[in-house]
Amino acid sequence: MVTTKIGKSPKPPALPPEIVSAAKIDSIIYWKLHKDAQAPYRGTPASAGLDLCSVDTLIIAPGQVKMIPTGLGCKIPDGHYGQITTRSSFALKRTIVVGGVIDSDYQGEIKILMMNLGLDSVIVSKGERTA
């Protein structure tokens, strides 16, 4: 019989073999899974979080929900999680809702969940800061 203590996660999987490059910002280790991925960064020194960019150009139709690829993976410190939320300037320009959580044991590609609440299609451009 196998038992696991509540609150303990199993050991995370090994890092993906397709990593293009890796680095660390604050206490978060991240890696590029796509050659065009942009490293997460703070828009200003006092920014509350790190900006994430789309690695592809996509169109989101009215009422449609899409996962926007970033081409990045990361390791969140144990006991913490990453929160993906809308950049206020992005939301002001479009009627978009963004959300997501990155668990500390998730090491796949970070994707940004977006829903278009507007009446017109929204274009998310490659390299655009979206969350």
C-alpha positions, 0 to 999 in steps of 0.5 A: 500500500502506498500512502502520501501525507496530505499537503505533500506533493509527489516529486515533480517530473524531470525537466523536459528534454526540449529546453532551449535555455534556462535562467532564474528571476527572483526565486523562480527558475524558468526555461524556454521551450520555444526559440521565440519565447521571451523571458518573463520580466517586470515592466517597471522596477515596482511592477507587482508581477512578471509580464508574459508574452505570446509566442504565436499570433492568434485570433480569439473570436467573440465568446471564444476561450483560447489557451495562449502559448508562452513557450516558457516553463518554470519551477515555482518554489514549493509551498507557493503558486503562480497566478496569471492575471490580466495586465490592466493595459491589455484589458483596457484595450480589449474586452478580455478576461485572463486567468490561471494558476501555476502549481509548484509541481507543474513543469509543462508549458505556461499557457494563458487562458483568455476569453473574449467577452467583446463583440469583435474578434481580438488579435493577440500578436506574437511577442505581445505582453498579455499577462 
